[in-house]
């Protein structure tokens, strides 16, 4: 009976925790912009690479993919000020709770993807979204 209670509590804790954000924005991280993957932005100086990781599963429970991505991005933004990077860009999609980002210092200019970046055709009138903060 006691083992069932402990197992039940562990499952309930995992399910509740999966809905919570474990990663919080550090001071200065809100000012770090996130640009889409692609070629390096023009007019920016590369400051380094950032490797981040979070738990993508707890025991047998797979965490929500969107939540994992948000936490990885927040962790990368948290590292930006330490590199004097005001812009980060994912280098690859997340894999098993890990992701790498490039950090850039672009200053006041809005980073523009380089011409070497593959162009993505968008239908006329399509909206483009970017993260604004967490």
NULOTI-106092 format. One record per residue (C-alpha): residue in one letter; x, y, z. Coordinates in nm, 3 decimals, always signed. Layout:
BEGIN
+--------+---------+---------+---------+
| residu |      c1 |      c2 |      c3 |
+--------+---------+---------+---------+
|      a |       X |       Y |       Z |
...
+--------+---------+---------+---------+
This chain:
BEGIN
+--------+---------+---------+---------+
| residu |      c1 |      c2 |      c3 |
+--------+---------+---------+---------+
|      x |  +0.000 |  +0.000 |  +0.000 |
|      x |  +0.280 |  +0.244 |  +0.093 |
|      x |  +0.464 |  +0.177 |  -0.236 |
|      x |  +0.150 |  +0.262 |  -0.434 |
|      x |  +0.112 |  +0.587 |  -0.244 |
|      x |  +0.474 |  +0.684 |  -0.309 |
|      x |  +0.444 |  +0.591 |  -0.677 |
|      x |  +0.120 |  +0.791 |  -0.705 |
|      x |  +0.280 |  +1.094 |  -0.545 |
|      x |  +0.579 |  +1.070 |  -0.779 |
|      x |  +0.352 |  +1.059 |  -1.086 |
|      x |  +0.139 |  +1.349 |  -0.958 |
|      x |  +0.450 |  +1.555 |  -0.887 |
|      x |  +0.588 |  +1.488 |  -1.234 |
|      x |  +0.260 |  +1.583 |  -1.401 |
|      x |  +0.227 |  +1.903 |  -1.199 |
|      x |  +0.589 |  +1.998 |  -1.257 |
|      x |  +0.557 |  +1.949 |  -1.631 |
|      x |  +0.311 |  +2.237 |  -1.647 |
|      x |  +0.540 |  +2.473 |  -1.456 |
|      x |  +0.821 |  +2.675 |  -1.599 |
|      x |  +1.141 |  +2.574 |  -1.425 |
|      x |  +1.360 |  +2.834 |  -1.596 |
|      x |  +1.322 |  +3.201 |  -1.513 |
|      x |  +1.456 |  +3.503 |  -1.700 |
|      x |  +1.779 |  +3.643 |  -1.550 |
|      x |  +1.846 |  +4.018 |  -1.518 |
|      x |  +1.943 |  +4.162 |  -1.856 |
|      x |  +1.811 |  +3.864 |  -2.052 |
|      x |  +1.488 |  +4.038 |  -2.156 |
|      x |  +1.693 |  +4.271 |  -2.379 |
|      x |  +1.847 |  +3.977 |  -2.569 |
|      x |  +1.670 |  +3.934 |  -2.904 |
|      x |  +1.609 |  +3.595 |  -3.063 |
|      x |  +1.632 |  +3.570 |  -3.441 |
|      x |  +1.533 |  +3.272 |  -3.654 |
|      x |  +1.781 |  +3.006 |  -3.760 |
|      x |  +1.968 |  +3.072 |  -4.084 |
|      x |  +2.279 |  +3.250 |  -4.195 |
|      x |  +2.459 |  +3.485 |  -3.955 |
|      x |  +2.302 |  +3.831 |  -3.930 |
|      x |  +2.474 |  +4.109 |  -4.121 |
|      x |  +2.619 |  +4.402 |  -3.927 |
|      x |  +2.668 |  +4.195 |  -3.610 |
|      x |  +2.979 |  +4.063 |  -3.435 |
|      x |  +2.976 |  +3.700 |  -3.325 |
|      x |  +3.051 |  +3.677 |  -2.953 |
|      x |  +3.047 |  +3.299 |  -2.910 |
|      x |  +2.829 |  +2.991 |  -2.886 |
|      x |  +2.592 |  +2.892 |  -2.610 |
|      x |  +2.502 |  +2.531 |  -2.526 |
|      x |  +2.197 |  +2.480 |  -2.305 |
|      x |  +2.002 |  +2.179 |  -2.182 |
|      x |  +1.689 |  +2.095 |  -1.983 |
|      x |  +1.510 |  +1.775 |  -1.890 |
|      x |  +1.290 |  +1.671 |  -2.182 |
|      x |  +1.143 |  +1.379 |  -1.988 |
|      x |  +1.081 |  +1.290 |  -1.627 |
|      x |  +1.091 |  +0.916 |  -1.561 |
|      x |  +0.855 |  +0.780 |  -1.827 |
|      x |  +0.676 |  +1.113 |  -1.889 |
|      x |  +0.775 |  +1.316 |  -2.198 |
|      x |  +0.757 |  +1.692 |  -2.134 |
|      x |  +0.570 |  +1.926 |  -2.366 |
|      x |  +0.795 |  +2.006 |  -2.665 |
|      x |  +0.695 |  +2.373 |  -2.672 |
|      x |  +0.774 |  +2.413 |  -2.301 |
|      x |  +1.116 |  +2.251 |  -2.351 |
|      x |  +1.190 |  +2.487 |  -2.644 |
|      x |  +1.082 |  +2.792 |  -2.438 |
|      x |  +1.309 |  +2.690 |  -2.152 |
|      x |  +1.605 |  +2.630 |  -2.383 |
|      x |  +1.556 |  +2.974 |  -2.538 |
|      x |  +1.528 |  +3.138 |  -2.195 |
|      x |  +1.848 |  +2.968 |  -2.078 |
|      x |  +2.028 |  +3.087 |  -2.393 |
|      x |  +1.897 |  +3.443 |  -2.342 |
|      x |  +2.018 |  +3.428 |  -1.982 |
|      x |  +2.371 |  +3.357 |  -2.110 |
|      x |  +2.366 |  +3.642 |  -2.366 |
|      x |  +2.469 |  +3.929 |  -2.135 |
|      x |  +2.769 |  +3.730 |  -2.012 |
|      x |  +2.898 |  +3.716 |  -2.371 |
|      x |  +2.804 |  +4.080 |  -2.438 |
|      x |  +2.556 |  +3.934 |  -2.689 |
|      x |  +2.233 |  +4.123 |  -2.747 |
|      x |  +2.107 |  +3.875 |  -3.008 |
|      x |  +2.097 |  +3.497 |  -3.017 |
|      x |  +2.023 |  +3.258 |  -3.301 |
|      x |  +1.956 |  +2.883 |  -3.281 |
|      x |  +2.218 |  +2.681 |  -3.467 |
|      x |  +2.005 |  +2.366 |  -3.483 |
|      x |  +1.673 |  +2.241 |  -3.350 |
|      x |  +1.662 |  +2.100 |  -2.996 |
|      x |  +1.763 |  +1.736 |  -2.960 |
|      x |  +1.693 |  +1.538 |  -2.641 |
|      x |  +1.663 |  +1.854 |  -2.434 |
|      x |  +1.982 |  +2.015 |  -2.567 |
|      x |  +2.035 |  +2.304 |  -2.810 |
|      x |  +2.315 |  +2.533 |  -2.930 |
|      x |  +2.283 |  +2.903 |  -3.007 |
|      x |  +2.517 |  +3.162 |  -3.155 |
|      x |  +2.550 |  +3.488 |  -2.963 |
|      x |  +2.595 |  +3.816 |  -3.152 |
|      x |  +2.645 |  +4.179 |  -3.059 |
|      x |  +2.440 |  +4.385 |  -3.303 |
|      x |  +2.400 |  +4.708 |  -3.108 |
|      x |  +2.104 |  +4.929 |  -3.183 |
|      x |  +2.066 |  +4.801 |  -3.539 |
|      x |  +1.807 |  +4.532 |  -3.595 |
|      x |  +1.989 |  +4.216 |  -3.708 |
|      x |  +1.919 |  +4.118 |  -4.068 |
|      x |  +1.979 |  +3.761 |  -4.185 |
|      x |  +2.263 |  +3.745 |  -4.435 |
|      x |  +2.210 |  +3.685 |  -4.805 |
|      x |  +2.369 |  +3.343 |  -4.755 |
|      x |  +2.070 |  +3.237 |  -4.547 |
|      x |  +1.819 |  +3.027 |  -4.740 |
|      x |  +1.525 |  +3.241 |  -4.840 |
|      x |  +1.190 |  +3.116 |  -4.721 |
|      x |  +0.906 |  +3.218 |  -4.944 |
|      x |  +0.606 |  +3.334 |  -4.747 |
|      x |  +0.260 |  +3.362 |  -4.898 |
|      x |  +0.142 |  +3.714 |  -4.966 |
|      x |  -0.002 |  +3.867 |  -4.650 |
|      x |  +0.153 |  +3.604 |  -4.421 |
|      x |  +0.259 |  +3.717 |  -4.078 |
|      x |  +0.601 |  +3.652 |  -3.933 |
|      x |  +0.638 |  +3.611 |  -3.557 |
|      x |  +0.935 |  +3.647 |  -3.324 |
|      x |  +0.956 |  +3.581 |  -2.947 |
|      x |  +0.922 |  +3.899 |  -2.743 |
|      x |  +1.013 |  +3.772 |  -2.399 |
|      x |  +0.915 |  +3.541 |  -2.127 |
+--------+---------+---------+---------+
